Amino acid sequence: MFKILVSDALSEEGLGVLKSSKDFVVDVKTGMKPDELKAVIGGYDALVVRSATKVTAEVIEAGKKLKIIGRAGVGLDNVDLAAATGRGIIVMNTPGGNTISTAEHTMSMIMALSRNIPLADASMKRKEWKRKDFMGVELYNKTIGIIGLGRIGMEVAKRCLAFGMRVKAYDPFLSRDVAEKMGVELGSLEDIYRVADYITVHVPLTEETRGMISDKQLAMMKTGVRVINCARGGIIDEQALARALESGKVGGCALDVYVEEPPKDCSLAKFGANVVLTPHLGASTEEAQVNVAIEIAHQISDALLGKGIRNAANYPSVDPETYHALQPYINLCEKLGSLTSQLSQGALSEVNVTYSGDISRHDTAPLTMALMKGLLSPILQDTVNFINSMALAKERGIRVTELKSQQAEEFVTLVSLEIKTDKETHRIAGTLLSKSEPRIVKVDEFYVEAIPAGCMLIMQNWDKPGIIGNLGKLMGEHNINIAAMSFGREKQGGRAMSVLNVDSCVSQDLLERVKSLPHILSAKTVQL
């Protein structure tokens, strides 16, 4: 008999799936404070949450029997994934449950903004008749720029095409062939900023996407552009957006998400006809809430009863014994994919992975799934997991090839990854030290021995004296401790690579200073 705790409101349809099984005892206790949750979680095998419950490391530590955490929704911001993984607890979400509702809400925001519907409605309810005050614009023949063409972005694109709009999109993990079949034109962010009449964002909130639309990007846009965000608060700099509205650079905006929710001091609320604001309603449809509740209930039921694992953010679809044997390699492959993704530029079209030596004797399908999860996660975040990573790659027209070689090369075991984009090719390889510690041993033509963990600074430079000293001095001036360093070079005095593990992440301003140091050819930050 398994005990399941539901700590946030879940639809009756979802609860019915769980309560219908004689193998489960289901307790619904919503609105608990953190200490109350910690006090009771020790008696449960599974925890079901939405967004209100914060599943912290302390809660996870108290869950001595906890096997599964299920999130009825996409984002996992409220679950400490690292702590759960460390305890061997499976964390699941429902990445497809609110796709349609969010896409439709995005279109509703675009329409409301274009035709001044909120203000016109308010005016009518005041018994006014001011037709001239609410002149709108048509969507037909306008250009919309969609940043992020994942599941939601694709649904938005389909609806915009139906309105007769020209759709330009930015997504580094979508092949041009797939985009062209949809009728979508792929372009760079700069292309979208320059030509789009409407811009909507559908990317996760990461260090790379936080504030990705700010003063600099807004300045590139057409005067009168309309900006929409139904993805995550913080992707668009709200203060910069307010300044652009004030100046007239931006003709209007529609936001469903905010840096702070609920916002205590929303600077955008003072604007009238050209601003539409809603309180995070993207997934707030009856259908979406029922869908995610039923989906997570079935996933948890199947996992507890040994019928399979779906949509796990931290666990591939293998039996526990196999997972235990492959876990160090799964960890290596996920980190290898994530590092490669963060180093590359352009639209990804091809992935070739080769397993050499001892690892080739195993079933490597879970490793390729982990590698693709790592490769896609920097952009797709919570919508990609071990289970769906290969399917998402196929949807996006990414060709994945897996090869095996039992012959050991430079290392007893080696995982070699080659990716091709429309701009460049990268070849990165990794192995395990002491059968458990992941190491990156080759980046393109450079042999290194780098630890794929935490914040990293990866540079190409000329092999000249003073590189280490200059880097150490600059990091010291910014109170950043260097935890480890690795170097590789083609030949003495030629091109070289420097990899630093640092205790705190390098800011964009500091990165630019690194790039300006003598003999530095390029520099990028990676966070694993």
Phi, psi and omega in degrees: 000124180257139177257130183239129176255126174253109188258356174232161181299129180230142183299153181298329178297319178291316177300324180298323178300315182287317184288342181285347181267131177289350181275353186239142165250122186247122176247131177253114180224093184264160175074018179288145172281160183308316181294325178292319178296316178300325184290331185253342190296337182299341182265005187243148178269335181216149179234129178247126182227166165247243182251343185286318182287130176260110182268086185277172177300325180293320177295316181296319179298325180284340181278074187297329180261357190298128179246328186219138168242123181246128179253117177280078183160186184269303188295145177241026180299333184266009178238128176282091186296321181296318180294319179295317179297318179300330179269358181076023180267129179283131177246123182242152170225185180234080190295339184255359190293329184245021182300307184294317183298319180289321178297317180293323179294322177301314179294323178298320179294319179298316181292316180299321180291320184288328186247014175055035187297315182300315181288324179295320178297313179299321179296316179298322181288344172270009179066035177259163177219084188239065185303320185292337182284347189236038176298129182249190177230153178272152173278332183304130179071004174276158177258126174249133175259122180251116179263106184101104183250055172279205183300313181290314179303321179294320179294323175296318180300316180301318182289323178293321177298323179295335177276000181081023179273154170272126185250117171249143184219151172242122175199111184289351182248023177239129181285154181294328179298314180295317180298316182296323178295329177282343186088022182251139178260119178280144177204178178278168176300319181297322177300314181297315181300324185284325192248343189283140172275330176231143175228125178235138184253136179219058179235159176286166176271112177229179176298329180283327184265347179298122181066025184293338171247105181224202186304315183299314182289321179297325179295332180285340190282162176295144174295130182094005179300149176248132188242135184231136176224107173241023184258280181216138175295139180105341176295321176256129177290110186295323180292319178295321179296319178298319179296321181290327174292318180299320183280344183092358178299315176263128182279341179178161177215154176224119184238137173247348184227154189217159178302316178241128181234123354288149181290130180280326182219084184275108183293344182276344185293339182286343181278151186260255191299333186264016177226130175239126182234134175228154187271068177053065184257006186308318181260008187270067169235153179301319182295317181296317182293322176293317182300311183290328179293314179295318182297313181291327178297315178294319180298314181293317178301310181298319181294315181294326183268008176074025181264004179126159183241127179234147175054041177273131180280344187220023185205121178282168185276073177221163178289157186304322182294315178295319179300318180298320180290323185268351189308314179299324179286325176299316178299314179300312184294320179297317179292322179299316179294316182296316180298315182297319179299316183287339178274340190265161177228150176102174181279121183288131182235333187213137177230124177239122181237135180237129177255120184242145175085213188304320185296336183293345179281347180268169169286111186266002180303316178297331179289319178294323175299316180295319179298316180291326175299314178297322182292322184270338187299322181304335178256314186273341177050237190292347181279351178247140177215182182300327187281321188258002187299319181291321179295320178295321178298318180295317178304325185267007176075023179269121180275125182245124180239133180242128179236153178232145175217116181285350179282121177288135179262242180290340186229157179300320176226136181216132172249117182248129183241129173239126175238147179235131174242182178284359181241331188197170175235136177235143176232115184229138184230150179219162179212183177245136170262138181053030176065009182214337186262116182289142176220139169271121187249350177206132174235109187055240183267003186257129173274128180223178170219081189252144178272116181277082182203146174063213181271131182230149175238119185241122187231149164253140184207167170279142181284082183233152177298148175099349182300309183297316181298316180296318179294315180298319179295315182295317179296320180298320179298333180256016175058037177251119182275134177271117183274326181201154179221146176218144184226150173211151181214155176290310180199165180300126179084355182267202179290145183218167176233138177237130179237122180244134165263125183239151185284340174221149190289148180277126180287166179296321179297317179292324178300320178295325177292323176299316181298334183273355179294153178302137173074004176275126181266323179200157179209137178221151174257146178227139177234120182241000000 
